[in-house]
Amino acid sequence: MTITRLIASSAVAAIVTAGTSFSVNAQEREVKLSGFGAMSGVVRSFGINSKAALEAAADEVNKAGGVKLGDGTKGKLVIEYFDDRCNAEEGISVARRMASSATLVGIGPTCSNVAEPLFGILQKKVGDAGDSGLQFPVFTDVAIKVGLAKISDWAFRNVPDEGAMYRALFQWIKKTQPDLKTVFGGVEEDFAHSRATWYAVMKEVAAKEGFEVKGEAKWLLADTNFTNQAREARRAAADIIAISAHPFTTCGMLKEMGRQGVKPKLVIGLTSSSSLETLQGCSAEAEAIIIPTSFAPVTPEAQAAAERAAKFNGSLDLHSGAAYENIAILKSVIESEGVMAKPDTVQADRAKIRNGLAKLTETKGLIGVSKRTPDREAVKPFLFVHAKSGKWEVLHTPTN
């Protein structure tokens, strides 16, 4: 399996069949793409994994012949990756640096608290001569807070719809375990994604599906002590504990719950914690936690991509899997829109990529077809996984 198979479309196939594919002896031109995200700090694993995925996918494209540019020249994908440290000011600085270079598109960032203000410095409406915002396409792989792409016509995301995911999960729980009636939450209060997912998604969905929400315990992303929060969970005595937190603090809370003998009938986790980091940090305590995710190695393409990312010292999850897909999507857009990748065509090429991404109504991903919405978001296929014997195993695949 190659990434070429993943991105193959009828249009590309027709070009190849017609014999118009470019010669391997053609002059090679660099096509510069830049990733950015958290490579340091508590959530550094997300940036590390996205970087590995981008490099692995680009390597596969280049080995398969690269990309065909608008004048028939062979293009070679070149990946740079910048550490924004999950800091909004740093992320904006990185975006301006990329926009002043030959980079055609930025892929990132990791953190929603970076993506939101960063999208705000982009031109809001394409073609608005009175808007001096950056005319630079950003294709997000990780930052998942609901609705961010609508901020700018230059912002695109390949992230799942958490509302749909948790709605399906609570409906499935209600159907398969009708004895579970109450929910208590745990939330990273200072992290945009975790906070939004608990208050605007998990909590609201649970209540709408008829579960009694018995409150929440709060902590910060850098916290290491969860004594009081586990005590609150024990007092609530809820059937379900929903933890909206990333791997480090998810593990901290789970370990403290175990120490205090807090034993809910079911634990639900945040999408971002369906990762290797959670299993490395607290495999035993995470046993049986259920998390909806848009990636698992359940197809030949997904398995092959995971193996390639591992060779670049990363692992694939719903975030880095999206980064891998982004390269395939961008290859297709570059070819269909006639991108030139010349020093004097940088801005024109960026506009072509933006327009090409905006035209997409669906893309083929690692585990299935994703729909594209008019506000530049994705509706991705998803499944439920649970931790079992130190591995993530597929528990249920909804019809989605």
C-alpha positions in Angstrom: 0.0 0.0 0.0 1.3 3.5 -0.8 -0.1 6.9 -0.1 -0.6 7.2 -3.9 -3.5 4.7 -3.5 -5.0 6.8 -0.7 -5.1 10.0 -2.8 -5.8 8.5 -6.2 -8.9 10.1 -7.7 -10.6 9.5 -11.0 -9.1 12.7 -12.4 -5.6 11.8 -11.5 -6.1 8.3 -12.8 -7.3 9.7 -16.1 -4.2 11.8 -16.4 -1.9 8.9 -15.7 -3.9 6.7 -18.2 -3.6 9.3 -20.9 0.2 9.0 -20.6 0.7 12.6 -19.5 2.5 11.8 -16.3 5.8 13.6 -16.1 9.1 12.1 -16.8 11.2 10.9 -13.9 14.0 12.7 -15.7 12.3 16.1 -15.6 13.9 18.9 -13.5 12.8 18.6 -9.9 11.3 21.6 -8.2 10.8 22.0 -4.4 7.3 22.3 -3.1 7.7 23.7 0.4 5.1 22.9 3.1 5.5 23.9 6.7 4.0 22.2 9.7 3.8 23.8 13.1 2.6 22.8 16.6 3.7 22.0 20.1 7.1 20.3 20.1 7.8 21.3 23.7 5.8 21.5 26.9 3.2 19.1 28.3 1.5 18.4 25.0 4.7 18.1 22.9 3.9 14.6 21.8 1.2 15.9 19.5 3.7 18.1 17.6 6.3 15.3 17.5 3.7 12.8 16.1 2.4 15.3 13.5 5.9 16.1 12.4 6.7 12.4 11.9 3.4 11.9 10.0 4.1 14.8 7.7 7.6 13.6 7.0 6.5 10.0 6.4 3.7 11.0 4.0 5.9 13.4 2.1 8.6 10.7 1.8 6.1 8.3 0.4 4.8 10.9 -2.2 8.4 11.7 -3.2 9.3 8.0 -3.6 6.3 7.5 -5.7 7.3 10.2 -8.2 6.5 13.4 -6.4 3.8 15.9 -7.5 3.1 17.1 -11.0 3.3 20.9 -11.2 1.4 23.1 -13.6 4.1 23.2 -16.3 4.7 19.4 -16.1 7.7 19.8 -13.9 8.4 17.2 -11.2 7.8 18.6 -7.7 9.4 17.3 -4.6 7.7 17.9 -1.3 9.9 19.5 1.3 8.7 19.6 5.0 9.7 22.1 7.6 8.3 22.0 11.1 8.2 24.8 13.7 7.6 24.6 17.5 4.9 27.1 18.6 5.1 25.8 22.2 1.2 25.8 22.3 1.5 29.6 22.8 -0.7 32.0 20.9 1.9 34.7 20.4 4.5 32.2 19.3 2.0 30.6 16.9 1.2 33.9 15.3 4.9 34.7 15.0 5.4 31.3 13.3 2.6 31.9 10.9 4.0 35.3 9.9 7.4 33.8 9.4 5.9 31.1 7.1 3.9 33.6 5.2 7.1 35.6 4.5 8.8 32.6 3.1 8.3 30.3 0.1 6.0 28.1 2.1 2.8 27.4 0.2 0.6 26.3 3.1 0.9 25.8 6.9 -0.2 22.6 8.5 -1.2 23.0 12.1 -1.4 24.1 14.9 -1.6 21.6 17.8 -3.6 23.8 20.2 -7.0 25.5 19.8 -5.8 28.4 21.9 -3.2 29.0 19.2 -5.5 28.3 16.2 -8.3 30.7 17.3 -6.2 33.9 17.4 -4.0 32.8 14.6 -7.0 32.4 12.2 -7.9 35.9 13.3 -4.9 37.4 11.6 -5.7 35.8 8.3 -7.8 37.6 5.7 -11.4 37.0 6.8 -13.1 37.1 3.4 -11.1 36.0 0.3 -10.8 38.8 -2.2 -11.6 41.6 0.3 -9.1 44.4 -0.8 -9.9 46.3 2.4 -8.7 43.4 4.6 -5.0 43.4 5.2 -5.0 40.0 6.9 -2.6 37.3 5.8 -3.5 35.6 2.5 -2.0 32.3 3.6 -3.7 29.0 3.7 -3.6 27.1 7.0 -4.8 23.4 7.0 -5.2 22.3 10.6 -4.5 18.7 11.7 -4.9 18.9 15.5 -6.6 21.9 17.0 -10.2 20.6 17.4 -12.3 23.2 19.3 -15.7 23.4 17.6 -16.2 25.8 14.7 -12.8 27.6 14.3 -12.5 27.4 10.5 -15.3 29.9 10.1 -13.0 32.6 11.3 -11.3 33.0 8.0 -11.7 31.9 4.4 -8.0 30.9 4.5 -8.5 28.5 7.4 -9.3 24.8 6.8 -9.4 21.9 9.2 -9.2 18.1 8.9 -10.4 17.4 12.4 -13.4 15.3 13.5 -16.8 16.6 14.7 -16.7 16.0 18.5 -20.4 16.8 18.8 -21.4 14.0 16.5 -18.9 11.6 18.1 -20.0 12.1 21.7 -23.7 12.2 20.7 -23.3 8.8 19.1 -21.3 7.5 22.1 -23.9 8.6 24.7 -26.7 7.2 22.5 -24.9 3.9 22.2 -24.3 3.8 26.0 -28.0 4.5 26.7 -28.9 1.6 24.3 -26.4 -0.9 25.4 -26.1 -0.1 29.2 -29.5 1.4 30.2 -28.7 1.0 33.9 -26.2 3.9 33.6 -28.0 7.1 34.5 -25.6 9.6 36.0 -22.4 11.4 34.7 -19.6 13.3 36.6 -17.0 15.3 34.6 -13.3 16.0 35.0 -11.9 18.9 33.0 -8.7 20.7 32.2 -10.0 24.1 32.9 -7.2 26.1 31.3 -7.0 24.3 28.0 -9.3 25.5 25.2 -10.0 22.1 23.7 -10.6 20.2 27.0 -12.8 23.0 28.4 -14.9 23.4 25.2 -15.4 19.6 24.9 -16.6 19.2 28.4 -18.9 22.2 28.7 -20.1 22.5 25.1 -20.1 18.9 24.0 -19.9 16.1 26.7 -22.0 17.9 29.3 -24.6 19.2 27.0 -24.9 15.9 25.0 -25.2 13.8 28.2 -28.0 16.0 29.5 -29.8 15.9 26.2 -29.6 12.1 26.1 -31.3 11.9 29.5 -28.3 11.4 31.8 -28.1 13.3 35.1 -25.0 15.5 35.2 -23.7 15.6 38.8 -21.1 18.3 38.4 -17.5 18.5 37.5 -14.0 18.5 39.0 -11.5 21.0 37.6 -7.7 21.1 37.2 -5.0 22.7 35.1 -2.9 21.2 32.3 0.3 21.3 34.3 -1.3 19.9 37.6 0.2 16.8 39.2 -2.0 16.5 42.3 -5.6 15.3 41.8 -6.5 14.4 45.4 -9.4 16.9 45.7 -10.7 16.1 42.3 -10.8 12.4 42.9 -12.5 13.1 46.2 -15.2 15.1 44.4 -15.7 12.2 42.0 -16.1 9.8 44.8 -18.7 12.0 46.6 -20.7 12.3 43.3 -20.8 8.5 43.0 -21.8 8.8 39.3 -22.2 5.8 37.1 -20.0 7.4 34.4 -17.0 9.6 34.8 -16.2 11.6 31.7 -12.6 13.0 31.7 -12.1 15.9 29.2 -8.3 16.1 29.5 -5.1 15.2 27.6 -3.0 12.2 28.4 -0.8 13.6 31.1 -3.6 14.8 33.4 -6.0 12.0 32.4 -3.4 9.6 33.7 -3.0 11.7 36.9 -6.7 11.6 37.6 -7.1 7.9 36.8 -4.2 7.0 39.1 -5.6 9.1 42.0 -9.1 7.6 41.4 -7.5 4.2 41.8 -5.7 5.2 44.9 -8.9 6.5 46.5 -11.0 3.5 45.3 -13.2 5.5 43.0 -14.8 2.9 40.8 -17.4 4.2 38.3 -19.2 1.7 36.1 -17.7 3.4 33.0 -15.0 6.0 32.2 -15.2 8.1 29.0 -12.1 9.9 27.7 -11.3 12.9 25.5 -10.7 12.2 21.8 -7.1 13.5 22.1 -6.3 10.9 24.8 -6.9 8.0 22.4 -3.2 7.9 21.9 0.0 6.0 22.7 0.9 8.5 25.4 -2.1 7.5 27.5 -1.2 3.9 27.3 2.4 4.6 28.1 1.5 6.8 31.1 -1.2 4.7 32.7 -2.0 1.5 30.9 -3.4 -0.4 33.9 -5.5 2.5 35.2 -6.8 3.3 31.7 -8.1 -0.3 31.2 -11.6 -0.2 29.6 -11.8 3.6 29.2 -13.9 4.3 26.1 -13.0 7.1 23.7 -14.4 8.1 20.3 -11.7 8.6 17.6 -11.3 9.2 13.9 -8.3 6.9 13.6 -7.4 3.3 14.3 -5.2 1.0 12.1 -8.3 -0.8 10.8 -7.6 -0.5 7.1 -4.5 -1.5 5.0 -3.9 2.2 4.3 -4.0 3.1 8.0 -1.8 0.2 9.0 0.8 1.1 6.3 0.7 4.8 7.4 1.3 3.9 11.0 4.3 1.8 10.1 5.8 4.6 8.0 5.2 7.2 10.8 7.0 4.8 13.3 10.1 4.9 11.0 10.1 8.7 11.5 9.9 8.3 15.3 6.2 9.1 15.7 2.9 7.3 16.2 -0.4 7.8 14.4 -3.6 8.8 16.3 -6.6 10.9 15.3 -4.4 14.0 15.1 -1.2 12.8 13.4 -3.3 10.6 11.2 -5.0 13.8 10.0 -1.6 15.3 9.3 -0.7 12.3 7.1 -4.0 12.7 5.3 -3.4 16.4 4.8 -0.3 15.6 2.6 -2.4 13.4 0.4 -5.1 16.0 0.1 -2.6 18.8 -0.7 -0.9 16.7 -3.3 -4.2 16.2 -5.1 -5.0 19.9 -4.9 -1.5 21.0 -6.1 -1.9 18.8 -9.1 -5.5 19.7 -9.9 -5.0 23.5 -9.5 -1.8 23.7 -11.5 0.5 25.0 -8.8 3.8 26.1 -10.2 6.1 26.3 -7.0 8.3 28.9 -8.5 9.8 31.8 -6.6 7.7 34.3 -8.5 4.4 32.4 -8.1 4.3 31.9 -4.3 1.2 34.1 -3.7 -0.6 32.8 -6.8 0.1 29.3 -5.7 -1.3 29.9 -2.2 -4.5 31.3 -3.7 -4.7 28.2 -6.0 -4.3 25.9 -3.0 -6.9 27.9 -1.0 -9.4 27.7 -3.9 -8.7 24.0 -4.4 -9.3 23.2 -0.8 -12.5 25.3 -0.8 -13.8 23.3 -3.8 -13.5 19.9 -2.0 -16.7 18.2 -1.0 -15.1 15.0 0.2 -11.7 13.5 0.7 -10.5 9.9 1.1 -8.8 9.3 4.4 -7.0 6.5 6.2 -10.2 4.8 7.5 -12.8 6.1 5.0 -14.3 9.0 3.2 -14.6 12.4 5.0 -17.1 15.0 3.9 -16.1 18.7 3.6 -18.5 21.4 4.8 -19.1 24.9 3.3 -17.3 26.4 6.3 -14.1 24.4 5.5 -14.5 21.8 8.2 -14.5 18.0 7.9 -17.1 15.4 8.8 -14.9 12.4 9.4 -15.8 8.7 10.0 -15.2 7.6 13.5 -15.3 4.6 15.9 -15.2 3.9 19.6 -12.0 2.4 21.0 -11.2 1.1 24.5 -8.0 0.4 26.3 -7.4 -3.3 26.7 -4.2 -5.1 27.7 -2.1 -2.1 26.9 -3.6 -1.5 23.4 -6.4 0.5 21.8 -8.9 -1.9 20.4 -12.0 -1.1 18.4 -15.1 -1.5 20.6 -17.8 -0.3 18.2 -18.1 1.2 14.8 -21.2 3.5 14.5 -22.9 4.1 11.2 -21.6 7.6 10.4 
